[in-house]
Structure formats: structure tokens, C-alpha cells
Amino acid sequence: MKTTFISILVFLMILLSGCQTANTVYFDESESIKQADSFWYTTAIVSNSGNCYVKGDLTDSINYGVKDVPPSLLMKNGFIRLYDKGDAANINITSVGGCITTESNDVYIFLNKSVENAVPTYLCSGYTQAYLWDDTHIYLLSDKGEFGYTSLNNPNSFTKIAHNIKKFRISSKESTDPTIFVLSENDKLYILDYNEEFNESEHYIDNVIEFDLLVPHTKLSILSILTKEHDAFCRFGDYPLNYEGINERNFEKIGENISSVTSYGKGVAMIDKQGRASLYGYGFKSNSESGQFFHSEVVFENVKAVFGGDYYLIVIMSDDTYLYFGRDSYTNEYTRITH
């Protein structure tokens, strides 16, 4: 009886291993990361070699661009490759799928629960940033600074919302309609409702050269901004995600001589001009406990970039090695940041 059971188990393992095809390629941990994004527990990265990978609770339908998702029994604790053309610049993922923009400003999209667009599929060209909200609203920033949207059905029909834009973020909180944040070339951060007409003289925060936004859940929004004077500010807490709600009280100053700000699920990470990374926020402990709080203390040195997500913070060092903190989307364990 025992021999029969072992034989059946071996047969099942062989059968399942056939489902993990040659298309299943994992990220080489010796390589570095040049960009990352997340949606809840799923994390996507772009490698220095220009390929894209994803890690999370993947299935055949919620596949985030992966052609052949291995059975959970055989899935390793690593990022699985979904794009291998070697020219990716950025990846962005949402609940419905994601977008990849390339070094030559091409846009690829992939949709969960889709047949035609289950893996990265070319959509259009001429854009430096893309965000997939749904199949009729793919928000885009052109290489000429024009911000607007297109659709899967008619990708060449671009509806312009604003011009002279250098960056945008889109998120929602308690409603299904998104709030749109666009940073203009003249250093104004505009905050727009979903159906609001763009007006250059209304609904903006002035003197902003960089910003980041993260909404980990309906009770928390983390908006970080960097001014021309290289001072960092943030709004951290539960507030309406609109212009009035964001400005109902003053931003808190959290740093000086800062060169970049990044919002992550527990706070804000800042890099100063000396390449030191400081934190204003928590250092991760578990889902119910946030861990130690950092009051803008320097935590890392010789830092090149940081990327924040709902449940993680990735720190890229000057030598291209990286550190990963937060919740592992495979093991569910947390790597803490401590004093």
C-alpha cells in the first residue's frame, strides 16, 4: 500500500512538473532592480537588463502577464519573468493587470482574466508613462508632455486632458472613480477628480518638483512632496482623496536637503544629496503591528534609489545590490527595518 502511494505521488509530481514549462524563468537574485511597483501583495519589478518579473498569489486567470503560471506546489519563492525583450523601462500593475513602457516609449499591456491580452501585448507608441485603470481608460503621458487616456479598442485615439506634464499618479480610496495627480513642468501639482476639466489656475499645490502617492487601504493615504528648496513634506493618514481633503490641514515637514521622495505602505522614504536614505514612518513588523517608528532618521547610506509599495520597501544601493523589506508575497513573512 505504501509503495502504491509513493508511486502515485511520484507520477503526480512528474505530471505537474510538465506544467512548469521552459517559459517559467525566475529572476536571478544576483542581478539588480531598476524599478518596481505593486498592487496589494503582488509585486512587479524591472531588472537592469530590461526584463520584467512578478511575484504574488498568481493563478491561471490572475496571472499578471505570466504565460504559464506554475502550479502552487511547484512554484518557487522568486519573481517569475513575464517580459523578456530587454528594453523595459517601467512596469505598473493594478487590480486588472498592468502596463510596461519601454526605453523607446512603446506601451505593452496585460490583463488578468483575458484571453487576447493575457501576456504583454503591444498597444501604442510615443509614451513615457502608462497606467491601466480599466479597458476604456489607459492613462498615458506622451514624450511631448501631453497627459490623457486611450482605450484597448481604439488605442490610437488619444483624449488629451493636460499638457506640459512631467509625471502623474492615479488612485482611488472609497469610491470606484479615481483621483488624478499630475505634476506640471512649471512645478504645480494638480489634483483632479475623475470627470473634472483641467484648469491651470485651479486645484494645485505650488512649488513642487517631485511627489509620490500611495493608498494602501481605504483608511490610509500617503502623499509625499518635494519642493524647489529640496524640503520634503507629507500628508500621512485618513483624509478624503481630493483637493479639499488633502489641503484641509497643513503638510508636515519631514526632511531638508532631499533629492527624492517615495511613499511606501508605512510612511515616506527620502534620499538626500549625499545618497543617504531616511525614513518617516514605520519599519514593518507584521500585518497587525507596524514596528518601530522612524522620525526622519538616516537608515541607509550609499543609496541610489528606493521603491515603495503597499507592503514593501526596496532599497537600491550605489553598487546596484538591493535590500527588500516588508511582506514577502510568497511566504507571508516580514523583513523588518530596525534602528
Sequence and secondary structure as in RCSB ss.txt:
>XXXX:A:sequence
MKTTFISILVFLMILLSGCQTANTVYFDESESIKQADSFWYTTAIVSNSGNCYVKGDLTDSINYGVKDVPPSLLM
KNGFIRLYDKGDAANINITSVGGCITTESNDVYIFLNKSVENAVPTYLCSGYTQAYLWDDTHIYLLSDKGEFGYT
SLNNPNSFTKIAHNIKKFRISSKESTDPTIFVLSENDKLYILDYNEEFNESEHYIDNVIEFDLLVPHTKLSILSI
LTKEHDAFCRFGDYPLNYEGINERNFEKIGENISSVTSYGKGVAMIDKQGRASLYGYGFKSNSESGQFFHSEVVF
ENVKAVFGGDYYLIVIMSDDTYLYFGRDSYTNEYTRITH
>XXXX:A:secstr
 HHHHHHHHHHHHHHHHTTS TT  B  TTS EEEEEEETTEEEEEETTS EEEESS  SSS TT SS   TTT 
 SS EEEE SS EEEEEE SSEEEEEETT EEEEEETT STTSS EEEEESEEEEEEEETTEEEEEETTS EEEE
 SS TT  EEEESSEEEEEEE SSSSS EEEEEETTSEEEEEETT    TTSSEEESEEEEEEEEEETTEEEEEE
EETT  EEEEEES  SSHHHHTSS  EEEESSEEEEEEETTEEEEEETTS EEEEEE    SS    EEEEEEEE
SSEEEEEE SSEEEEEETTS EEEEEE TTT  EE    
